[in-house]
Amino acid sequence: MSLPRLRNYIGGEWVEADTSNVGTVMNPALDEPIAEVPLCGHEEVNAAVKAAKEAFWEWRCTPPVTRARYMIRLKDLLERDFEKIARQVVIENGKTIDEARGEVRRCIENVETAIGIPTLMMGYNAEDVAEGIDEEVVRQPLGVFACIAPFNFPAMVPFWFLPYAVATGNTYVVKPSPQTPISQSLLFETMEEAGFPEGVVNLVNGANEAADALLEHPDVKGVSFVGSTPVGRYVYRKACENGKRAQCQAGAKNCLVVMPDAHLDRSVAAIMTSAYGCAGERCLAGSLVLAVGDVYEALRKKLVDAASSLKVGYGLDESVHMGPVVSRRAQERILGYIEKGLAEGAKLILDGRGVKVDGYPRGYFVGPTIFDDVSPSMTIARDEIFGPVLGIIRVPDFEAALRIIDDIPYGNAASLFTSSGKYAREFKYRVAAGNIGINLGIAAPMSFFPFAGMKQSFFGDQHGQGQDAVRFFTDSKVVITRWL
């Protein structure tokens, strides 16, 4: 049976890609192909950038309040299509339906925030900076921007960027992950119905060649990227070498510090969603529990008991707590890390290898996994595993926990569980991580705050979402005026 083949959206039209180079989109729970995705190159990218460039000036001259009304229409249509998009995320990515609904909700929230662009992109002014001279700053769009998106949040991540870029008056090209491109196609169908002018939003499917074409194209003013640290570093360097703006959200190794005064049951519940939500395939996943002092024994038992009770299965089943990982390759990589942990001397106290899911014998499942006796120097304590693997490190005190966090090269997120205001303040004041959680396992910023990151978790100056996004997609023009 022939598979449906995805198309590109360029200049307001759905177009077939003129390439024989195709990939296969798989359902990770079934290990079955669901679509073909064209792996486009320079020709298709050039066409999309050309369409975006030609649309830019008219769109840039459209009043911000009018651009915001397109976002209002888009928000209403996304609410209508909410469940359809969420189910597609489950089918191609492996999330549970509840996780997918949360992803689509965050997508919509960024559109809601961008509706306020007439206020968000306001400048400022001062009279009489000298005798008879006034000065002002206005924010202006730059041109064509692009997003190189990851597989793990196929609907949401491009919407950390696109609504702000478009609302501020730029035009846009999205290159979704070839592993999970269908959700973005559905979103572009919705944007087409919202009536955006031709060329304002464009979609090109592809892999490395398409990404490089965007990074090299002289008419692309900036690139937004989310993915691993090695690729993020490459994208940032290549974008900068070609004179572009870049914001690259990269990898993570997030610590969850549990103090002796923490509310254990609530803390464990939060750790479960952090470590095993989205099968651990997210940059905010907690992967190391730092058990402080005598909390260790009780915490260890509660973590194993809670993780053992999680139901693994196909995410369209509302009773499932954790779905498969995205691919066979990802499954094999995660299992390799489990073997590495054992080889380096960590103790496997909950083994997720060989988990069986009734009715889905070929799915890419890895069960919740917990290592004890982990030392900070072990590979599993330093590498981003990007799977449902949690390590426990026993530490004597709060200062020892902070030293471990400080030594980790990543700085995406960190959380503290405590009843102490003193420790909470010290933690948020001192820890070098962009997203801090206090008695929260997932420090996910709302759309009107930036999605932060530090150290090797971020390359760039302005993050995604909120005012950071507005600054990234605009330039400040200073106007100094004297009338004689």
N, C-alpha and C positions, 0 to 999 in steps of 0.2 A: 504494500500500500504506500503510495507516495505521500510524503509529508508536506504540510503547508510551508511555503518559503516566505520569510519575512521580507518586507520592502523598506526602502528608505523613504523619508519624508523630506522633500527638498523643494523650496520655493512654493509651498502651498499645495504640493501634489505628492501622491504616493507613487513611487517609481521603482521599477525592478532594477536591481543592481546588475550591471553588465560584467559579471565575473563568474568563473567556474569554481572559484575557491570558496567553499562553504564549510560551515561547522554544523554540528548537530546539537540541538538543545534537548537535554534529557530531563525526565521526571526522576528525581533522586530517590523517591520512595519505591518506585516501580522498576527502575533501571530500564526505562523504555524511552525511545525517541519521541519527541512531541512536535518538533519543527526543525526546519533548516534555516540557518542564519548566514547570509552572505558576508564574507570576510573582505570588506571593501578596502581599497587602497587610495592612492593619491587622486585618481580621476574623480571618484565620487566625493571625496573630501573637498576637492577644489570646486566642484559644482555646488556643494552646500555652502561653502564660504562665499562663493560668488553671489549666490542668492541672498545670503545674509547681508553682505556688503551693499548690494543694490537696494535692499529694503531699509538700510540703516537711516539715511538722512530723513526720509519722510517720517519714520517712526520716532526718530530723535526729536523732530519738530512737533510731534503730537503732544499736547499738554499732559503733564503727569496725571491730572485728574481723569483724563480720558483713558490713559493707559491703565489706571487703577480699575476702571469699569470693566475692562477685559478680565481682570483678575476676579472681580466679583462674579462675572458670568462663569468663569472657570471653576470657582469655588462651588457654586451651585451644581454644576455638572458633575464635579468630582463626588459631591455628596450623593448624587443620584447613582453614580457608578461605583460607589464605595465597595460593595460586596463583590462585584465582578472583578475588580482589580485585586482585592485581597485574596480571593480564591486563586487568581493567576499567580500571585506571589508564592502561595503554598505549592502549587503544581510545579513551578520551575525552580524554586529555591529550596523547598523542604521545610520552611517554617511551619509552626502550628497556625491554625486559622486565627487564634487570638493574637499571636504575635504579628501576623500579617495585617490584621485590622489595626493594630497599634501603629505599624509602619505607615499605612495609608492615612491614618489620622494625623501623624506628624507631617506627612506630605501636604495635606490640606492646611495645616496650621501655618506652614510657611507661605502659602498663597494668601491666607488671611492677613499675615503680617505685612506682606508686600502691598496689600490694598491701601495701607497707610503711607504709600510712597510720597504723596504730595507734602506730607509733614516730614517724613524720614530723610528726604534729600534736600531739605531747606539749608541754605547757607546762613551767613551772618554778616553784620555790617557795623561800622562805627562812623559817626559824623565827626568832622573837624579833627582829623588826625594831624592836620596842619591848617593854617589859616585858609579857609575857603576850600579845603580839600576833604572829600569823603572817601571811604574805602569799604569795599565789600568782597565777600567770597561767595561764589556760586558753584554749585556742583553740576558737572556736565558729564554725560555718557561719552564713551570712547569709541565704540564701534562693535566689532564682532568678538564675542567670547565663546569659549567651548568648555565642555565638561567631559572628562574621561572617568567613567563611573565604574564602581566595583560590582561584584556579583551578590554581595551579602544583603544589601538593601536596594534592590533593583528599582523600586518605585520611589523611595524617599530621597536617596542621596542626591540625584540630580536636582531635586527641589530644595536642597539647601542653597542652591545657587541660581537656577533658572528664573524663579519669580522675581528675585531682586535685580538680576541683570536686565530682564525685559522691562520691568516696571520703571527702572531708572532711565530707559531709553536706548539700551543696547539691543542687538540682535544676537541669536544664540544657536549653537550647534551642540547636540548631545551625541556622544558615542557610548552606548550602553555596553556592559560586559557581554561578550559573546556567549557566556554561560547562562545568563538570565536576561535576555533582551526583550521578552514578550511583554512584560509589564510596562516597559517604557513605550512600546508600540501602542498599547491600550491608552496610556496617558496622552500620547500625541493624537490619537483619534478624538479624545475628549477636547484637547486644545484646538484641533481643527474645527470642531463643532462650536467652540467658544468664539470663533470668528477672527482670530489673530490675522493680521494682514500677511499676504504671501511673503515668505522669506524671513519673517521675524523669528520663528522657531523652526529648527531643522533637526533631523535625526539621520545619522549615518551609522549603519552597523559595521562592525569590524573588530580587529584585534590590534596587534602591535603596529602593523603598517599604517592603519588609519590613525592611531594615536600619534605616531611620528609625523604623519602628514599634517596634523593639526598643530603640533609643536613647531614645525618648520615653516608653516604658511605665513608669509609676511603680512597678510591682512587680519590675522587673528591677534587681538590685542592682549588677551590673557587666557589662562587655562586654570580650571579647578579640577583637582584630582583627589580621590580617596582610594587607599589601598595599602599595600605593604610598604615598609620603610625602604627597602632597596629600590623598589620601583618609584616610590615617592621622591627619593633623592635623585634618581635619574630624570624624572619629569621636571623637577625643579631646576636642575642644572641645565637641561636642554632648553627649557622655556626661557630661562634668563639669558642663555647664550644667544638666543634669537630675539632678545629685546622685549620679552613679554612679561606681564605680570603673572604671578603664579601663587596659588594657595594649595598646598599639598598636605592633606590630612593622612597620616601614615600609621605605622603599627603601634602595638601596645603590649604592655605586660603589667596589668593592673593589680595592685595589692589591696586586700581587705583586712584591716587591722581590727582585731576584736579584743577589747579591754576586759579585765575581770569584772568591771561594774556594768557591762553591757546587758541589755535584756536579751537573754540567749534565744528564746523561741522566736522572737521577732527578727533577731539578727540572722538566725539560720534560714528563716523564710526568705529574707532579702538576699542572702548569699546564694540560695538555690536559683532564684531567677537571674541573678548576675552571672553565675558560672555556667548554667545549663540552658538559659533562654537562648533561642536561636541556635541551639546546639553548640554554643560557645563561639559561633562565627560572627562576632561583632567586636569592634574596637573598644567597647566599654565593658566587655566581659571580665569579671573578676577571675583571676587565674591562680593567685596565691593568697592563702589565708595566713596571716601572721597572728598566731595565738599568743597573747601576752600573759605571762605568769601562770597562775593556777587556773585560768579559764580553760587550759588546754584539754584536760581529760573529758570534761563534760561537753565541750564544744566538738571535739573529735567524734564522740559517740552520736551526738545529735546530727552532725553533718552526714555521717554514714547512714543513719536511719532515714533521714529525710531524702537523701539522694537515691537510696534503694527503693523508695516508694514511688519514684517518678515513673510515669508510664511513657514508654517509647513507642512511636508508631507513625502512621501516615497523618500529616497535619490537618487533613480535612475532617478527621474524627475529632469532634469537640472535646472528647475526654482525654485526648493525648496531651502530655506535658512537654514532650520533646520529639522533634522530627529527625530525619536523617541529615547528614552533612551533604554538601552540595554535589559531590562527585566521587567516583571511585578513587581518583587520584588523591583527593582530600582525605578520604577514609584511610587510605594506605599511609599517607603522611602522618596522620594522627596516631595510628597504630604503631608506626615506627618510633614516634616520640615515647609511647608507653614502654616499648622495648628498651629504649635508651635510658629511661628513668630507672628501670629494673637493673640494667647493666651498671649504672652509676651508683647503685646502692639504696635507692629510695624504696620504701615499703608500699606495695600496692594493697590498700585496704578495701578498695571497691574496684572491681575489674569490669570495665565496659566492653572488653573484647568479646567477640563471638555472640553478642546479644542477638536473640531471635525474635522476630516480630511476626506473629501469625498472619498469614495471607500475603506477606511481602518478603519472600525469601531472598530476593536479589537487591533489596534496598541498601543504600549506603549508610547503614546504621552503626553508630558507636554509642554504647550506653554510658551513663554517668560514671565517671572514673575519679577516684581519689587516691592520691599518694600521700603517705606520711613519711616522717624522717627525711624530709627534703632539706638540703642545705643550699644556701644562696649561690654557691658556685656551680651547681648542677645545671646541665643543659635545659632541663624542664623548668628550672627556676629563672632562666634568662631568655630563652627563645620564646617568640610568640607562636604558640601551638595552634591557635585558632580552631579549637575543638573543645568538647566537653570534658576537659581534664583539669582537675583542681589539685593543687599541692598545698600541704600544710607545713609551715615552718614554726617551730616552737621558739619563742624569744623571751628573754627574761624580763624586759621592761619596755616602756614606750620609746625610750631613746634608741634601743637596739632595733626596734621596728623601723624607726625613721632612717637609721643608717642603711638598712637593707633597701628601702625605697629609693634613697638618694643614690645608691650604687647601681641601680637598674638604669640602663641607657634610655629607656622610654619614659615618657611623661604625659600620657594621655589622661588617665584617671586614677584616683585613689580614694578609698573610703575608710572611715573610722566609725566603729560601733562603741558607744560609750554613754554613760549618764553624766559625765563630767564636762562642764562648760570650759574649765581650764584646759583639758586635753583637746577638746574640740577646737578651741581658739588656736592653740599651739599647732595643731595639725594643719588647719587651713592657712595659717600664717607661714609655716616653714616648708611644707611639702611642695616639691617642684613637679606639680602635675596641673594640667590645664582645667580639669573638671574634678571637683572635690565633692565627695558625698559624706554627709554626717548622718549616721543611722540610715543610710540609703545604699543599696548595693549597685544601683545603676545611676551614675551621675550624668543623666542626659539633659542637656539644657533645653529649655523651651525655645520656640522659634524666634522670639524677640531678644534672646541672648545669643552670643556667639558660641559655636561648638569649638571649645578651646583645645589646646594641646601644646606641650612643651618638649624640649630636648629632641630626641629622634622620633617623636610622634607627630611633628609638624615642621614643615618647611615653608616659610613665607612670612608675611607681616600681618595680614588681615585674614581672619578665620571665616568660615561659612556662617550663615544666618545673621539676622539682626543688623545692627549698625555697622558691624565689621563688613558684612556683605555690601552694604550701601557704599561704604568707603572704597571697597575693592573695585566696584563696578563704575565708579565715577572719579573724575579728577577735579581738583579744586582750582578754580580760576579766580585770581585776584584782580579786581577792577578798582583803579584809583582815579578819581574824577575831580576835575576843577573846571568850573564854568566862569568865563571872564565876562 
